[in-house]
Amino acid sequence: MRRIVACVAVAIAATAIASPAQAQERGCYEEYLRDGRSVEVFCDEGRPGRFRAVAHCSNGLGTWGQTGSIGRVRGASSVAVCTSLLGYPRVDGYHVYWL
């Protein structure tokens, strides 16, 4: 029984570590808004210029990417909002698209 509990604990820990929601772009950080349906990304380092946050969205029926507003390094943030006609959309992670 202890082995099963230990295996389950290791699997949960590995999933939490590898979760896309935990992945961060170098020099950027995020805040999840609206009950996890949107992400706001700020970049203090990286390529000079502009970027867009791309939210990795899902609703239980499928997954897709939703691009956000244009942000500036050391300036404005980029906000990406997951929207869906069916199901409850949520952000599973994000990546930064440099412009």
For each residue, the residues with C-beta under 8 A, 3 or more apart:
1: 4 5
2: 5 6
3: 6 7
4: 1 7 8
5: 1 2 8 9
6: 2 3 9 10
7: 3 4 10 11
8: 4 5 11 12
9: 5 6 12 13
10: 6 7 13 14
11: 7 8 14 15
12: 8 9 15 16
13: 9 10 16 17
14: 10 11 17 18
15: 11 12 18 19
16: 12 13 19 22
17: 13 14 22
18: 14 15 22
19: 15 16 22 23 92 93
20: 23 56 92 93 94
21: 32 91 92 93
22: 16 17 18 19 93
23: 19 20 93 94 95
24: 28 29 30
25: 28 41 43 46 94 95 96
26: 45 46
27: 43 44 45 46 73
28: 24 25 41 42 43 44 45 46 51 96
29: 24 41 42 44
30: 24 39 40 41 42 53 94
31: 39 40 42
32: 21 36 38 39 91
33: 37 38 39 40 79
34: 37 38 81
35:
36: 32 90 91
37: 33 34 81 82 89 90 91
38: 32 33 34 55 79 80 81 82 91
39: 30 31 32 33 53 55 68 79 80 91 94
40: 30 31 33 53 77 78 79
41: 25 28 29 30 51 53 68 71 77 78 79 80 94 96
42: 28 29 30 31 71 77
43: 25 27 28 46 51 71 73 74 96
44: 27 28 29 73 74
45: 26 27 28 73
46: 25 26 27 28 43 51 73 96 98
47: 51 73 98
48: 73
49: 72 73 98 99
50: 70 71 72 73 98 99
51: 28 41 43 46 47 70 71 72 73 78 96 97 98 99
52: 67 68 69 70 71 78 80 96 97 99
53: 30 39 40 41 67 68 69 71 78 79 80 94 95 96 97
54: 65 66 67 68 80 94 95 96 97
55: 38 39 65 66 68 80 81 82 91 93 94
56: 20 63 65 91 92 93 94 95
57: 63 64 65 66 82 84 89 90 91 92
58: 62 63 64 89 90 92
59: 62 82 84 86 87 88 89 90
60: 87 88
61: 86 87
62: 58 59
63: 56 57 58 92
64: 57 58
65: 54 55 56 57
66: 54 55 57 80 81 82 83
67: 52 53 54 80 97
68: 39 41 52 53 54 55 71 78 79 80 81
69: 52 53 76 78 79 80
70: 50 51 52 76 78 99
71: 41 42 43 50 51 52 53 68 75 76 77 78
72: 49 50 51 75 76
73: 27 43 44 45 46 47 48 49 50 51
74: 43 44
75: 71 72
76: 69 70 71 72
77: 40 41 42 71
78: 40 41 51 52 53 68 69 70 71 96
79: 33 38 39 40 41 53 68 69
80: 38 39 41 52 53 54 55 66 67 68 69 91 94
81: 34 37 38 55 66 68
82: 37 38 55 57 59 66 89 90 91
83: 66 89
84: 57 59 87 88 89
85:
86: 59 61
87: 59 60 61 84
88: 59 60 84
89: 37 57 58 59 82 83 84
90: 36 37 57 58 59 82
91: 21 32 36 37 38 39 55 56 57 80 82 94
92: 19 20 21 56 57 58 63
93: 19 20 21 22 23 55 56
94: 20 23 25 30 39 41 53 54 55 56 80 91
95: 23 25 53 54 56
96: 25 28 41 43 46 51 52 53 54 78
97: 51 52 53 54 67
98: 46 47 49 50 51
99: 49 50 51 52 70
